[in-house]
Amino acid sequence: MPKISTTARQRSVADGDDYVSSRTDASNVAQICLELQDAGVEPMLPVIDKGLLATGVTLSVDAGTVLTFAPAMGQFRERVFDVLASGLPLSVSAAGLGPEPWAAARFGHLCEVLHATASAAQVNPASIEIVIDADTITPELAWLKRRESLGKGPLYFLAGVTQMRAHNDRGARDLHDRFWLQLWRLREGGLARAAYAPLVTPQCPLLCTEAASAVLPSIGIQVPEGSAWVTMKLNLARFSDDRDSLHQNALQNALQCCVDLGDALHDYLIWPTAPMRHDSWLNRRLAIVLTGLGDLARQRRLDPQQFTCLQSLGDILRWTQSILRSRSRQLAVQNENLPALDLCDPSHMLPGGRARDGWRERWRRAVDLNAIRHRNLIVLSPWSMFPEHSPADPRYSDLLPLLEFADACAFSAPPPLGHWNINQFKSLHQRAWAVLEQKEAQQLIAERV
């Protein structure tokens, strides 16, 4: 089992007292994970030094700066080495690649640097996940550069308007068509993926949305760079019996366990970087990845193309969301509010006086009504809409509007798509993006109010 360096640990185990503490923490973590599993929840966290849990790390890099200035290169390699030597999953978001033809050369050079650093850390370079802007390099060229230096591994393309909307301009249309044709050709193995959830939304209306330019390694959740998430998976179909009835008591218990035990894990996990430690304290994010929606529809013999199916599953997700939010609110009352709420108090920006006191009182009343313990709770994937362990039936694409319930989206490996055509493939992603874009617009309107 790889050791985690003292520079990458939240708690050092250099002396005896800290070693005893780490053993106690590991015992507590093991008990929490056992309780989650007993409730039907799967923890999604790597086990590292002395049985403690950690989480994957997201790093961003400006390739233009790193590849030009030696001090920046040295710092970047040191950060990458510390994470890899700790045995943790790593995702690198590469910006500053510039336009073609320099972008491909810079990207290739960056991959070579990552290969050398992984080799020095005695880690398989293919394990490093890469995130780039889809407008920067064509999928086939980016995949070629990645495969040559690092081997086959996840490569995410942050897609936007260029890829998701039809274009009248011939040049833009050519770029659009080329992207989807090449991504379609690379679909086998599911390692080249589009990601298109640029905002992470909060559960509390007093908090703002956040830009998500990174992808959490191993799980594929699009997140803000450097954010700290306790991740777990809950398959909703496991709580349905042979008569297609949902065991609400068991599911409610599992959901409440996700919140209670996920909150406890925030205090025991090893957060490898200073930004992650700060984010864990500030936002206490939970990523409860809900799966099995397609299986629920199939178990209930519902036609995914009928509105009644969408409505039925929507009711389940709405109830699920209410249970999670209510439990998070209970923890806020019992313990303390999310620290981010205090930092968002608009009265902090005002000079002393009656106006400031008035705004502070209004904010406190709003917090009393909306206080929550965790900034984010629910994660969904477009592939959650499809039955598991079988080739994807394109009809289940009609369940994509359920993504509106997600605080963040996961872009994990897709199910087998060998029987799909390129138009079905492109349409699924464009429809999912349209749902998320509509949710983003609604969120922005709500924030202005």
N, C-alpha and C positions, 0 to 999 in steps of 0.2 A: 504494500500500500504506500503510495507516495506521501512523503512528508510535506507539510505546508510550512513555508518559511515564516519567520517571525514578522517580516515586513508585510506579509499578506494575511496575517491573522488578526482577528478582532481582539483576541485574548492570547497573550503569550503563555507558553507552558515551560518557560525557562527555569522556573524555580518549583520547589515542591508544592507550595500552596496552590499555585496555578495549575499544577499537574493534577492535584486532587480535585480542583474545581472542574477541570476539563473532563475528568472521569465521571463526575457527578452530572455534568451537562450531557455527556454521551448517554448516560443511563436515563436521564429525563427525556432526551430526544427519542431513544428507543421505545420508551413507554408511550410517548405521544404518537409515534408512527404506528405502533401496535393498535392503539385505540382508534386511529383513523382507519386502519385496515379492517378492524372489527366492525366499524360502521359502514363499510363498503366504499371507502375512499382510498385512492392510491396516491401516496406521496410521490412527487416527481422531483426529487433532490438527490444529488450524488453524495455518497458516503465517502468521507476522506479520513484524515488523521484521527486515530483513537475513537472511531465510531461516530464522530461528529458529522453533522450535515453542513453542506455549503450550497452555493448556487452558482450557476454559470455567470460569466463576466462579459459585459459588452464594452468594447473600447472603440473610440473613433479616432481617425487619423486623417490629417490633411496631407495627402501624398505629395503634393507639390512642395510643401515645406520640409517634410521629413526626408525626401529624396534629394533635397538641395543643400540643407544645412546639417553638418555633422553632429552638432550638439542635439538637435531635434531627433536625429536618427538614433543617437545613443539612448536618449530618454525613452523613445518609443520601444526600442528593442528590450530595454530593461523592464518596462511595464509588461510586455508580452511574455518575456522569460519568467517573471515572477508568477504570472497566472498559470502558464503551462507547467512550470516546475512544481506547482502546488497540486497538480492533477485535476484542475478544474476545466470545464468546457469553456471555450473562448469564441466569441464572435467579434469580428473586426469590421467596422463600417468605414469604407474608404471614400473620402471626399477629395476635392481638389485635384482630380485626375486631369482636368482640362479637356479641350476639344480633341477630336481625332485630327491627325494620327498620333498625337502625343499621348492621348489617354490610354491606348492599348499598351504602349511602351512603358508608361509609368505603372500601369496596373501589373504588367509582367514583372517589372523590377520589384514592386512591393511584394508580390508573391514569392519572389526569390529571397527577399529579406525575411519573410515569415518562415520560409523553409529552413533557412540557416538558423534562425532563433529556435525553432522547434527541435531541430537536430541537436543544438547545444543543450536544450532542456531534456533530451532523450524522450521526446514525445513524437508520435506519428503526425507529420504535417497535415495529412488529410483530415485530421480531426478539427482543424481550424475552420470556422464558418466565416463566409465573406458576404458583405452587404454592399451593393453599389447602386447608384442611380441608374434607372433603366434608360435614361436619355444619353448616358455617357458612352457605353460600349455595347455593341451588338451581342446578343446572348451567345452565339456560337464562338465569337472571338474571345469573349470573357471566359467562357467555359474552357476553351483551348488553353489560355494562359494559366488558368487555375489548375487544370489537370497536369500541365507540363511541370509546374513547380511544386505543387502541393499534393497532387493526386486527386482522386474523386472524393468530393465532399460537398456539403450544402453551399449553394451560391444563390443569394437572393437578389432580385431586381426590384427596386422600389419604383413601382409603376404609377403613372399619373395620367394627366389629360392626353398626352401624346399617344399613350397605349390604350386608353379606355374609351375614347370618343372617336366617332367617325370624322373624317376631315375632307373638306372640299379642295384644299390646296394639295396639288399633286405631290410636292415634296414631303409634306407631313403625312399624306396618305401612304406613300412608299415606306416611310419609316415605321408607320403603324403596322402595315402588312408584313414587313420584314421581321419586326419584333415577334409577332405571333407565330409566323411560320417557323422561325428558328426555335422559339421556346417550345413549340409543338414537337419539333424534331428531337428536342432534348428531354421530352417527358419521361422516357424510359428510365427507371431508377428513381425518379422523383426528386433529384438533387438540385436541379435548376428550377427555381420557383419564383413566381411573381408575388410580391407583397404590396398591399395597397390600402393599409389602414393608417393613414398619416397622423391621426389624432387618437389619444387615449382619453376617454371621458370619465369623469368622477361620478361616484354614487351620490354625492352631496351637491345640491344646486348652488351652494355658496362657493364652490371651488371651480376653477376654470379648467378647460381642456388643456392637454399638453401635446407638444409635437413629438412624434415617435419616429425616429430616424435609425433606430437600432433593432436588432432581432435577438431575442434571448436564445442562446445556444441550446441545442438538444430538444427544445420544446417548440421553437419557431414563433414565439409571441412577439409581435412588433411593439416595441416599448421605447420610452425615452432613454437616451444613452446614460449609463451609469445608475439606472434605477434598480431598486431592490425588491424582489418579489418572492413570496412564499408560494410555491406552485404545487398543485394537487389536481387529480383528475377524478371526476365523479360521473359514472355512466348511468344516466337516467333510466335506461332500459332494464337495468338490474333490479329496479324497484317496481317492476310490472309483473303480475302473475300470469298464469296460463289463461285466465279469464279476461285478460287485458285490463285488469283493474290496477290502479297505482296504489302501492302501499304508502299512503301519505305519512303515517306516523314514522315508519322506518326512514323514509326520505327526509322528513323534517329533522329527525335526529341526526342523519348524516350531514345535512346542510349546516345545522347548528354546530356539529363537531368541526366542520371545515372552518367556521369562523372562530370558535373557541380555541381549538388546537393550533390553527394557523396563526392566530395572534400570539399564542405562547411560543411557537417556533421562531417568531421574529426575535425573541430575546435569547435564543439558544444557537441560532444559525451563525456560521462564520461568514461575515461579510468581508470579502477580500480587499476592497478598496475603500478609501476615505469617503468618496461620493456615495457609495452604496451604504456605508454605515450611517451617514447623515440622512439619506433618503429613507432608510428603514425606520429611523426615529421620527422623521417628519411626516411620512405618508403611510407607513404600515400597510403596504399593498399586499393583497391576496389575489392570486390567480387561480380561481376555481374553474378549471377547464371542464365544461359540461359537454358530454358526448352522448351518443345513443339516440339522438332525435329521430334519425331515419329508421332505426330499429323499432322505436316506439310506434312510429307510423305503420310499419310493416306488421308488427305484432297485433295492432288494432285493426288491421285490414283496411286502412284508410288510403284513399287514392291521393298521392302527393300533389296531384294537379287540381284537386278540388279545394275550394276555399275552406270547407269544413275541416279539412286536415290541418291547414295552416292555422285556423282559429283554435282548434283543439290543442295543438302544440304550443301556440302562443299563450293560451291560458295556463298551461303547465309552467312555462318560463316566467310568466308574470307572477304566479304564486311562488315559484322558486326565488325570484328576485325579492319579493316581499319578505320571505323568511330570512334570507341572508341580510337584507338591509335592517330588518327589525332586530336581529341578533347583534349586528354590529353596533346599532344604536344602544342596545342594552349594555354592551361592554363599555361604551363611551360614558354612560351614566354611572356604571359601577366603578370604573377606573378613572379615565380622563379622556377628554375629547382629543381628536386628532390634532397634533400640534400645528399642522398646516392651517387649520382654521384660525388659530390665534395670529399667525403671521399674515393672514389675508385681511385682518381687521383694517378697514379703510381709515379709521381714525388715527392710525399710526402716522399717516401722511399729513395730518392737519396740525396747525399750531394750537397751543393750549387755549382753552376758552369754552364758551357755551356751545359753539358749533361742534367742537371736538367731542365734548361730553355727550351731546345729542346723538352724534353718529355712533359713538361707542355704545350707548344704551340701545340703539336700534340694532347694532350688530349682535350684541349679547342676546337680545330677544330672538333674533333670527337663528343664532347658534342653538339656543335652547330648543327651538322647534325642529332643527335639522341636524343636530350634532350626530356625528358618526365616528367610528373608531378606525375605519379603513377607507382609504381614498378610492380604491378599486376592488372589485370582487369577482365579476363574471368575465370569463373568456370563452369565446366560441370560435370555431373554425368553419369555413365554408364546407369542409368535408364532414362536419358533424351532422349535416343534413342527410347524409347518405348512409344506408345500412352498412355496418362493418362486415369485414371478412367475406366480401363478395364484390364482383365487378360493379362499378358505379353505374346505377341506372340514371340516365339523364333526366328522367321525369322528376327526380327529387331536387333538381335545381329550383323548382318552384317554391321550395321551402326557404330559400335564401333571405327573404324579408325578416326571418327570425334573427338575423344578425343585429337587428336594432337593439336587442337586449344586451349586447356585448359591450363591456367597458374597453376591452382590447381584443384583438383578433390574433389567432394562431394560424400560421401558414406551414403546417407540417406536411409530411409526405402524403401525396394523394393516394387513393385506392387505385386498383388496376383500371387503366383507361384505354386499353388496347382496342376496344370496340367503338370508341368515340371517334368522331371526325374533328377536324380543326375548328369548324364553326361552332360545334357544341362546346369544345374546350374554351375558345375565346369568349363565347357567350356567357358561360358560367362566371368567369372572372369579371367580365364587364357588368353583369347583373349584380354580383356581390359588391363591386365597387360603387355602383349606383345607390345601393341601400346604405352603404357607409357614408357616401357623400351627402345623401339626404339627411341622415342623422346628424352629420356635421353641421349642416345648414340650420337645422332645428336647434342644435346646441348653441350656436353662435347667437341666434335670435334670443334664446333664453338668457344668455349671459348679458346681453345688452339691456334686457328688462331688469 
